[in-house]
């Protein structure tokens, strides 16, 4: 048995809707065409990677132009209903995330529905997993279960847990957010989510490898232009192909090994069709191997895992370093010390004087957790609350929130103007101007009132 992975490629770096659609359709044609998978009247669910609000251009999330191309292609094949669905990794809603990245804009423009798989408002149905190795049943979002065709549309990028994140890791975002937080970060995480894919196996995988993400993934990636679209019916072979495309060792992919053991696909042999893999593969920077590069004291102890507390804290720190926020913290507050898990700090008293001291996870020793001079974040593991809790520990809760909101607003505006329909573009321009006008009027009224009370006319 041989898996097939199709590759299309362009050297042209202007990502126009027409050019991206040609790449996507070309890759699907190498598999026999979209008509092999989508029939008239079908409901098609597209699952991109929208785990965070950072842009496709930053090497972090699936390109909205790839999502738009898929919507148009499946509608031409006769799909009666197209849904774009995600359960984002942050502590904000998936709909908010997709609005910021531009995916909401293209969905609206192309006539697709947006589904928040992570929301408690999206109904779930408990299904049995015959042959599940970690779980035998699981509540899953009804839209995912009821779709006739599921298209898995991941981003090609590095991840700190494995060499890459792709089609298989993308299924961590296919469940209710609350359920995921209760079942994420332990030693069974990979097997658990591969059990879930056994009952929701995607029909197609279409990979955005236009601007891939190298370095410290999954949210501090450095963008690296490759200009490729990959397509396959085999999610395991898809991840092997991404790994080889980025120049990493595919034998280190635990998700792929677990998935293959469950019959979800094969790691080899793979037949590549279209553009030869060797012509487009790169040697992507694998990212830092330790935490010594961080300009802070970062102490990692026992009884915590990289998929759990450690990975989530590291991801936040990587992102803050990549975007300059961590240097601002040091300038404002001094050099922080962050302790994760059970470990001793022989310079504890000195570190307390140098800057904020933050302790993560119930596994930490009681003498550190209970010290009134530290900021302790309980939980085991600590997952989606890592970012807001770090901001509180730094003493920058409100400034940190304001910076994050500005980052979101900036991306929202850019992406709506780039990808949105004319009405959305107009709203994007008018809304901030209206807000500025209201602020100006409010300040003017306040100044006028002040003058009345002081007698200064």
C-alpha positions as CSV (number, residue, x, y, z in Angstrom):
1,X,0.0,0.0,0.0
2,X,1.3,3.4,-1.0
3,X,0.1,6.9,0.1
4,X,0.0,9.7,-2.4
5,X,0.8,13.3,-1.7
6,X,0.4,16.0,-4.4
7,X,2.6,19.1,-4.4
8,X,2.1,22.3,-6.5
9,X,4.5,25.2,-6.3
10,X,5.0,28.8,-7.4
11,X,8.0,31.1,-7.3
12,X,5.7,34.1,-7.5
13,X,5.4,35.6,-4.1
14,X,2.3,37.7,-4.6
15,X,-0.5,35.7,-3.2
16,X,-3.4,36.7,-5.3
17,X,-6.8,34.9,-4.9
18,X,-6.5,33.6,-8.5
19,X,-2.9,32.3,-8.1
20,X,-3.6,30.6,-4.8
21,X,-6.8,29.0,-6.2
22,X,-4.8,27.7,-9.1
23,X,-2.3,26.1,-6.8
24,X,-5.0,24.5,-4.6
25,X,-7.1,23.2,-7.6
26,X,-3.9,21.9,-9.2
27,X,-3.0,19.9,-6.2
28,X,-6.5,18.4,-6.0
29,X,-6.5,17.6,-9.7
30,X,-3.4,15.5,-9.1
31,X,-5.5,13.4,-6.8
32,X,-8.3,13.0,-9.4
33,X,-10.1,16.3,-8.9
34,X,-12.5,17.6,-6.3
35,X,-15.4,15.7,-7.9
36,X,-13.9,12.5,-6.5
37,X,-14.7,13.7,-3.0
38,X,-17.4,16.3,-3.1
39,X,-20.8,15.5,-4.6
40,X,-23.8,17.8,-5.3
41,X,-25.8,18.4,-2.1
42,X,-22.9,17.7,0.3
43,X,-22.1,19.6,3.4
44,X,-18.4,20.3,3.5
45,X,-16.6,21.3,6.7
46,X,-13.2,23.0,6.3
47,X,-10.9,22.8,9.4
48,X,-8.0,25.3,9.1
49,X,-5.4,26.1,11.8
50,X,-6.7,29.2,13.6
51,X,-5.3,28.4,17.0
52,X,-4.1,31.9,17.6
53,X,-4.8,35.4,16.1
54,X,-1.4,35.7,14.5
55,X,-1.3,36.0,10.7
56,X,-0.6,33.6,7.9
57,X,2.2,36.0,6.9
58,X,3.8,35.4,10.3
59,X,4.0,31.6,9.6
60,X,1.4,30.8,12.3
61,X,-2.1,30.2,10.8
62,X,-3.7,28.9,7.6
63,X,-3.8,31.4,4.8
64,X,-7.3,32.9,4.3
65,X,-6.7,32.7,0.6
66,X,-6.3,28.9,0.8
67,X,-9.6,28.7,2.8
68,X,-11.3,31.0,0.2
69,X,-10.0,28.8,-2.6
70,X,-11.3,25.7,-1.0
71,X,-14.7,27.3,-0.5
72,X,-15.0,28.2,-4.1
73,X,-13.7,24.9,-5.4
74,X,-16.2,22.8,-3.3
75,X,-19.1,25.0,-4.2
76,X,-18.3,24.6,-7.9
77,X,-18.4,20.8,-7.2
78,X,-22.0,21.2,-5.9
79,X,-21.6,21.5,-2.2
80,X,-24.9,22.8,-0.8
81,X,-23.4,24.0,2.5
82,X,-19.8,25.0,3.4
83,X,-18.6,25.5,6.9
84,X,-15.3,26.8,8.2
85,X,-14.8,25.5,11.7
86,X,-12.2,25.8,14.5
87,X,-11.7,25.4,18.2
88,X,-9.0,28.0,18.9
89,X,-6.3,27.4,21.5
90,X,-6.6,30.7,23.3
91,X,-8.9,32.0,26.0
92,X,-10.9,33.9,23.4
93,X,-13.5,32.5,21.0
94,X,-12.7,30.9,17.7
95,X,-15.0,33.3,15.9
96,X,-13.0,36.2,17.3
97,X,-9.8,34.6,16.2
98,X,-11.0,34.0,12.7
99,X,-12.3,37.5,12.5
100,X,-8.8,38.8,13.3
101,X,-6.9,36.5,10.9
102,X,-9.1,37.3,7.9
103,X,-10.7,33.9,7.7
104,X,-14.1,35.3,8.7
105,X,-13.8,37.9,6.0
106,X,-13.2,35.3,3.2
107,X,-15.9,33.0,4.6
108,X,-18.4,35.9,4.5
109,X,-17.3,36.9,1.0
110,X,-17.5,33.4,-0.4
111,X,-20.8,32.4,1.3
112,X,-19.6,29.9,3.9
113,X,-20.7,29.6,7.6
114,X,-18.4,30.0,10.5
115,X,-18.5,27.4,13.3
116,X,-16.9,27.7,16.7
117,X,-16.2,24.0,17.5
118,X,-14.9,25.1,20.9
119,X,-18.0,26.9,22.1
120,X,-20.4,25.4,24.6
121,X,-23.1,26.9,22.4
122,X,-22.2,24.5,19.6
123,X,-24.0,21.2,20.4
124,X,-22.0,18.1,21.0
125,X,-22.9,14.4,20.6
126,X,-21.2,11.6,22.5
127,X,-19.9,8.9,20.1
128,X,-18.3,5.5,20.8
129,X,-14.8,4.9,19.6
130,X,-14.5,1.3,18.6
131,X,-10.9,0.2,19.1
132,X,-9.9,3.4,21.0
133,X,-6.7,2.9,22.9
134,X,-7.0,5.8,25.3
135,X,-10.7,6.7,25.2
136,X,-13.7,4.6,24.2
137,X,-16.2,7.5,23.8
138,X,-16.0,11.2,23.4
139,X,-18.4,14.2,23.1
140,X,-17.8,15.8,19.7
141,X,-19.2,18.9,17.9
142,X,-22.3,17.9,15.9
143,X,-21.2,19.9,12.8
144,X,-18.0,17.8,12.6
145,X,-19.9,14.6,13.0
146,X,-22.6,15.5,10.5
147,X,-20.4,16.8,7.7
148,X,-20.4,14.7,4.5
149,X,-16.8,15.8,3.7
150,X,-14.2,17.1,6.1
151,X,-11.2,19.0,4.6
152,X,-8.3,19.3,7.0
153,X,-6.4,22.5,6.1
154,X,-3.4,22.9,8.4
155,X,-0.4,25.3,8.2
156,X,3.1,23.9,7.6
157,X,5.1,25.0,10.6
158,X,7.3,23.9,13.4
159,X,6.1,22.9,16.9
160,X,8.0,22.6,20.1
161,X,6.4,19.2,21.0
162,X,7.3,17.6,17.7
163,X,9.3,18.7,14.7
164,X,6.2,20.0,13.0
165,X,2.5,20.5,13.5
166,X,0.2,19.6,10.6
167,X,-2.9,17.6,9.8
168,X,-2.8,15.3,12.9
169,X,-2.0,18.0,15.5
170,X,-4.7,20.1,13.9
171,X,-7.3,17.7,15.4
172,X,-6.6,19.1,18.9
173,X,-8.7,22.0,17.7
174,X,-11.6,19.7,16.6
175,X,-13.2,19.4,20.1
176,X,-15.0,21.5,22.6
177,X,-12.5,23.9,24.3
178,X,-13.5,23.0,27.8
179,X,-13.2,19.3,27.1
180,X,-9.8,19.8,25.6
181,X,-8.5,21.8,28.6
182,X,-9.5,18.8,30.8
183,X,-7.8,16.3,28.5
184,X,-4.7,18.1,27.1
185,X,-1.1,18.1,28.3
186,X,-0.6,14.6,29.8
187,X,1.2,11.6,28.5
188,X,-1.9,10.3,26.8
189,X,-2.6,13.5,24.8
190,X,-1.4,12.3,21.4
191,X,-3.2,8.9,21.6
192,X,-6.3,10.5,22.9
193,X,-6.7,12.9,19.9
194,X,-5.7,10.2,17.4
195,X,-8.5,8.1,18.9
196,X,-10.8,11.0,18.1
197,X,-9.6,11.1,14.5
198,X,-10.7,7.5,14.2
199,X,-14.3,8.6,14.2
200,X,-13.7,12.0,12.4
201,X,-11.1,11.1,9.8
202,X,-10.8,13.9,7.3
203,X,-11.7,13.2,3.7
204,X,-8.9,15.4,2.4
205,X,-5.9,17.2,3.7
206,X,-4.8,20.5,2.0
207,X,-1.7,22.1,3.5
208,X,-0.9,25.8,3.4
209,X,2.9,25.7,2.8
210,X,3.0,29.1,1.0
211,X,4.6,30.9,4.0
212,X,5.7,28.2,6.3
213,X,6.7,28.7,9.9
214,X,10.2,27.7,11.1
215,X,11.8,28.3,14.5
216,X,10.1,28.3,17.8
217,X,6.6,27.1,17.0
218,X,3.7,27.0,17.3
219,X,3.1,30.7,17.8
220,X,6.5,32.3,17.7
221,X,7.4,30.9,14.2
222,X,9.6,32.9,11.8
223,X,8.0,33.1,8.3
224,X,9.8,31.2,5.5
225,X,8.5,31.4,2.0
226,X,8.1,28.0,0.3
227,X,5.2,28.7,-2.1
228,X,3.7,25.2,-2.0
229,X,0.3,23.6,-1.5
230,X,0.2,19.9,-0.5
231,X,-2.8,17.7,-0.8
232,X,-3.5,14.1,0.2
233,X,-6.3,11.7,1.4
234,X,-3.8,10.3,4.0
235,X,-3.3,12.6,7.1
236,X,-0.3,10.6,8.3
237,X,1.5,10.8,4.9
238,X,0.5,14.5,4.9
239,X,2.5,15.1,8.1
240,X,5.4,13.1,6.9
241,X,5.5,15.2,3.7
242,X,5.4,18.5,5.8
243,X,8.2,17.2,7.9
244,X,10.3,16.3,4.9
245,X,9.4,19.6,3.2
246,X,10.8,21.5,6.2
247,X,13.9,19.3,6.3
248,X,13.2,17.6,9.6
249,X,13.4,14.0,10.7
250,X,9.9,12.4,10.1
251,X,10.8,9.4,12.4
252,X,10.4,11.8,15.4
253,X,6.7,12.4,14.7
254,X,4.9,10.7,17.5
255,X,1.5,11.8,16.2
256,X,2.2,10.1,12.9
257,X,3.3,6.9,14.7
258,X,0.2,6.8,16.9
259,X,-2.1,7.5,13.9
260,X,-0.5,4.8,11.8
261,X,-1.0,2.3,14.6
262,X,-4.7,3.2,14.5
263,X,-5.0,2.7,10.7
264,X,-5.4,6.4,10.0
265,X,-2.7,6.3,7.3
266,X,0.8,5.2,6.6
267,X,4.2,6.8,7.1
268,X,5.8,5.1,4.1
269,X,6.0,4.4,1.3
270,X,4.7,7.8,-0.1
271,X,4.4,8.6,-3.8
272,X,4.8,12.3,-4.5
273,X,3.1,13.6,-7.6
274,X,3.3,17.0,-9.2
275,X,6.3,19.1,-8.1
276,X,9.2,16.9,-6.9
277,X,9.7,17.2,-3.1
278,X,13.4,17.6,-3.5
279,X,13.0,20.7,-5.7
280,X,11.1,22.6,-3.0
281,X,12.3,21.2,0.3
282,X,14.1,23.6,2.6
283,X,16.3,23.2,5.7
284,X,14.0,25.0,8.2
285,X,15.5,26.3,11.4
286,X,14.3,23.8,14.0
287,X,14.1,26.4,16.8
288,X,15.9,26.5,20.1
289,X,16.7,23.2,21.9
290,X,16.7,24.6,25.4
291,X,15.6,27.7,27.3
292,X,18.9,29.4,27.8
293,X,18.2,31.9,25.0
294,X,15.5,33.5,27.0
295,X,16.7,36.8,28.7
296,X,15.0,35.7,32.0
297,X,15.5,33.1,34.7
298,X,13.4,30.1,33.5
299,X,13.5,27.1,35.9
300,X,11.9,23.9,34.8
301,X,11.4,21.1,37.3
302,X,10.0,17.6,37.6
303,X,6.4,16.4,37.2
304,X,5.5,18.8,34.4
305,X,5.4,18.0,30.7
306,X,6.2,19.9,27.5
307,X,2.7,19.2,26.1
308,X,1.3,20.5,29.4
309,X,2.3,23.5,31.6
310,X,5.9,23.8,30.3
311,X,4.9,24.1,26.6
312,X,2.2,26.6,27.2
313,X,4.4,28.9,29.3
314,X,7.3,28.5,26.8
315,X,5.0,29.3,23.9
316,X,3.9,32.6,25.5
317,X,7.4,33.5,26.4
318,X,8.6,32.7,22.8
319,X,5.8,34.8,21.4
320,X,6.6,37.7,23.7
321,X,10.3,37.5,22.8
322,X,9.6,37.3,19.1
323,X,7.4,40.4,19.2
324,X,9.5,42.5,21.6
325,X,7.1,42.4,24.6
326,X,9.4,40.4,26.8
327,X,12.1,43.2,26.6
328,X,9.5,45.7,27.6
329,X,8.7,43.7,30.7
330,X,12.3,43.5,31.7
331,X,12.7,47.3,31.1
332,X,9.6,48.1,33.2
333,X,9.8,45.4,35.9
334,X,13.3,44.0,36.0
335,X,14.4,40.5,35.2
336,X,11.6,38.0,35.9
337,X,12.1,34.5,37.3
338,X,9.6,31.8,36.2
339,X,9.5,28.5,37.9
340,X,7.6,25.5,36.4
341,X,7.2,22.4,38.5
342,X,9.2,20.9,41.2
343,X,12.7,22.4,41.4
344,X,14.9,24.3,43.8
345,X,16.2,27.8,43.2
346,X,19.4,28.3,45.2
347,X,19.3,32.0,44.3
348,X,15.7,32.5,45.3
349,X,16.3,35.6,47.5
350,X,18.4,37.3,44.9
351,X,15.9,36.5,42.1
352,X,13.1,38.0,44.2
353,X,15.0,41.3,44.3
354,X,15.7,41.3,40.5
355,X,12.2,41.3,39.3
356,X,8.8,39.5,39.4
357,X,8.8,35.9,40.6
358,X,6.2,33.6,39.1
359,X,5.6,30.0,40.0
360,X,3.5,27.6,37.8
361,X,1.8,24.3,38.5
362,X,0.7,22.4,41.6
363,X,3.9,20.3,41.2
364,X,6.0,23.1,42.5
365,X,7.4,22.8,46.1
366,X,5.1,24.2,48.9
367,X,7.8,26.6,50.1
368,X,7.7,28.4,46.7
369,X,3.9,28.2,46.2
370,X,3.1,29.6,49.6
371,X,5.7,32.4,49.7
372,X,3.8,35.7,49.7
373,X,6.4,37.3,47.5
374,X,5.8,35.1,44.5
375,X,2.8,35.0,42.2
376,X,1.6,31.4,42.1
377,X,-0.6,30.0,39.3
378,X,-2.2,26.7,40.4
379,X,-3.3,23.8,38.1
380,X,-1.8,20.6,36.8
381,X,-1.3,21.2,34.0
382,X,-1.7,25.0,33.5
383,X,-2.9,25.4,29.9
384,X,-4.8,28.3,28.3
385,X,-4.5,30.6,31.3
386,X,-0.7,30.8,30.8
387,X,-0.8,34.2,29.0
388,X,-3.2,36.2,31.2
389,X,-1.6,34.8,34.4
390,X,1.9,35.7,33.2
391,X,0.7,39.3,32.6
392,X,-0.8,39.4,36.2
393,X,2.4,37.9,37.6
394,X,4.5,40.6,35.8
395,X,2.2,43.2,37.3
396,X,1.1,44.2,33.8
397,X,-2.4,42.8,33.5
398,X,-4.0,46.0,32.1
399,X,-1.1,47.1,29.9
400,X,-0.7,43.5,28.7
401,X,-4.4,43.3,27.9
402,X,-4.2,46.6,26.1
403,X,-1.1,45.5,24.0
404,X,-2.9,42.3,23.1
405,X,-6.0,44.2,22.0
406,X,-4.0,46.5,19.9
407,X,-2.3,43.6,18.2
408,X,-5.6,42.1,17.5
409,X,-7.1,45.3,16.2
410,X,-4.2,46.0,13.9
411,X,-4.4,42.5,12.3
412,X,-8.2,42.7,12.2
413,X,-8.0,45.9,10.2
414,X,-5.3,44.8,7.8
415,X,-7.0,41.5,7.1
416,X,-10.5,42.9,6.6
417,X,-9.1,45.4,4.1
418,X,-7.1,42.7,2.3
419,X,-9.7,39.9,2.2
420,X,-13.1,41.4,2.9
421,X,-16.0,42.2,0.7
422,X,-16.6,46.0,0.0
423,X,-19.1,46.4,2.8
424,X,-16.7,44.8,5.3
425,X,-13.8,47.1,4.1
426,X,-16.0,50.1,4.5
427,X,-16.9,49.1,8.0
428,X,-13.3,48.5,8.8
429,X,-12.5,52.1,7.8
430,X,-15.5,53.8,9.3
431,X,-15.6,52.0,12.7
432,X,-12.3,53.3,14.0
433,X,-13.0,56.8,12.6
434,X,-16.4,56.8,14.4
435,X,-14.7,55.7,17.6
436,X,-12.1,58.4,17.3
437,X,-14.8,61.0,16.6
438,X,-16.8,60.0,19.7
439,X,-13.6,60.1,21.8
440,X,-12.9,63.6,20.5
441,X,-16.4,64.8,21.2
442,X,-16.2,63.3,24.7
443,X,-12.9,65.0,25.5
444,X,-14.3,68.3,24.1
445,X,-17.4,68.0,26.3
446,X,-15.3,67.2,29.3
447,X,-13.0,70.2,28.7
448,X,-16.1,72.5,28.3
449,X,-17.5,71.2,31.5
450,X,-14.2,71.8,33.3
451,X,-14.1,75.4,32.1
452,X,-17.6,76.0,33.3
453,X,-16.7,74.9,36.8
454,X,-13.4,76.8,36.9
455,X,-14.9,80.0,35.3
456,X,-12.4,79.9,32.5
457,X,-14.3,80.8,29.3
